[in-house]
Amino acid sequence: MPFKRILCPVDFSNSSLDAFETAIEMTRRDRAKLCVLHVIEGQPVVSEWFPAQSLGEAMVRMEEKAHQALNTLLASSSSESASLAVATTIVNGVPFVEILKQTKTWNADLIVLGARGAASVDQIMFGSTAERVLRGADCSVLVVRH
């Protein structure tokens, strides 16, 4: 069954980069569209010691770095992705929640993600992003293990 709209969340861990390569191959094979998603997982810290303006500036810097990293990722695979329809999206939030939201918003019929990402305390306590996406997704999910 060919897929038409593939979502590939990346956190720039080795596992997500392997998943990205798989998503590129599948996008080419199926002549699909690919959306590469990065979720900035940041818990805002607000106190009298950290002004709100500084928090906003920090978020802007994190988004700029994420854009740079996505552009570098796409440039590194330019020979493979040059003729493909590839979009990029950066959002803020909890990774599995934002992945599931983007799946619906973008109308993806496949999610390709790495088995192990950049671990956080939440993942250790409550399970991995991949596990949560598998449980909550309304479409097919391919978990890449390398």
N, C-alpha and C positions, 0 to 999 in steps of 0.2 A: 504494500500500500504506500503510494507516494505521499509525502507530507507537503503541505503548501506554505505553512507559516511556522517557522521554528524559532523558539525563544531560547537563548543561551545566556544564563546568568553567569557572570564572572566576578571573582573577588581577587583575581591575579595570583591565586595559589597555583601550584603545579597541577593539581587535580582539575581546577577550572580551566587552565590553559589546554590541558589534554581534551577536555570536553569541548572547548572552542574549536580545536582542530577537527574533532569528530563532527561538530555542527557544520563547519565549512564544507567538509566532504559530503555530508548528507544534503546540504543546501544545493551544492553543485549537482549531485546525483539526481535529486528530485526536481531540480529547477524551481526551488522554493524561494521564499523570502526569509531573511534572517534578521532577528532583532537581538542585539547583544546588550544585555542589561547589567548595570552595576548598581548595587545598593550601598549607599553610604550609611553605615550603621553607627550612629553617634547618639549618645545620651547627653543631651544638653545639661550642663551644670550651671545653675544660676544661683548666684549669691552676691552679697554686697562686695565681695572681693573680685568678682568677675563680671564686669559691666556687660549689659546686653549688646552693645555695639561691638565689643570684642568677640562675642559669641557669633554674631552675624559675619564678621570678617573671617573668623576661623572656618565657618561653613563654606563661605565663598572660596577660600583657599583649598579646602578639601574637594569641592566640586571642580575647581580648575585642575587640580592634580589628577582627579578621576578622568576628566576629559583628555588630558595629556596621555594618561596611561592607555585609555581606549584607542586614541589615535595611533599611539606607538604599536599597540597590539594589531590593529588593522593594517598598518604599514608593514609590519613584519610578515604578514600573510598576503601582501598585495598581489603576488603572483597567483595565489590560489583564489583570492576573493575579488580580483579586479573586475570580472564580468558579472558578479553576483549582486543581487539587491540586498544590501546590508544597511540596517538602521542601528543607531545606538541610542540608548536611553539611560539616564542617570537619575535616580530617585533617592530620597532619604527615608529611612525607616528600618523596620525589622525585616531581615532578608526574606524569610519564607513567606511572610505576609505580602510583601511587595512583589515577590515573584508570582504568587497566585493572583494578585490584583492585575499585574501586567499581562498575565496569560489571558485573562478575560478581556481586558482593554484592547489588547493587540489581536485578540481572536486566534491565539496560537493553537495549533493542533499537535504540537510536540514541544516538550521541554527537554533540553539536553544540558545536564549539569554534572559537575564532578562529585565523586563520592565523599571526598573530604576537602573541606575548605579551610580558610583561616579560622581556627578554633577560637571561640569566645567562651566566657564562663557560662553563658546561657546554653550553649551547645553541650557543654559537659554536663550541666544539670538537667536539661530538658530534652536532649536529643539533637541530632544533626539537622541542618537545613534540608539536606536531601531527603531524609526520612519524613520530615514534615511536609515537604512538597509532594512526595509520593502519596501520602495519606490524603492531602487536600486537593490535588489537581483533578480537574474535570477532563483533562486530555491525557494523551500518552506521555510517559516520562521515561527518558533514557538516562540511567545513571552510569557514567563512565568511570571505570576502575582501572587505574594504571599504576 
